[in-house]
Amino acid sequence: MAICERGYLCEVCGEDVAELAESDLYLRYVLGEVDPEALHACPERHIRCNPVLAQFIVAEGFAPTAVEGPFAKAGLDPAFVASEEERVTRGYLRLHELSAAGVPITEYPLPEARARWQDPRGP
């Protein structure tokens, strides 16, 4: 099967990233961490295959992700953790909204990310 017929494969586990709501690439795009101009060239992963980011998702239906080591949220500043949980969870919930809506890709990012990219002074 040609690569283009297999969809987007996770660079970590090699499995198909079949749904927008499980895409780490699109989560990072929604959060404003992936530039719209670079989206097509970035590797794909499942959200769970990026546990450092996934640990900040606190949402119904998403099992908590544990990380050990220097990037574990348990060892980070509590105010930073609370801020990241709010931000990343909002992005994750936005992915679920997008899965059911016919929204143009330019409208995917959270409002603050879109505003940053539209600022003529640059991101």
Helices and strands as residue ranges (DSSP letters): G 3-5, G 20-22, H 24-30, G 39-41, G 47-49, H 51-54, G 73-75, H 78-99, G 105-107, H 111-118
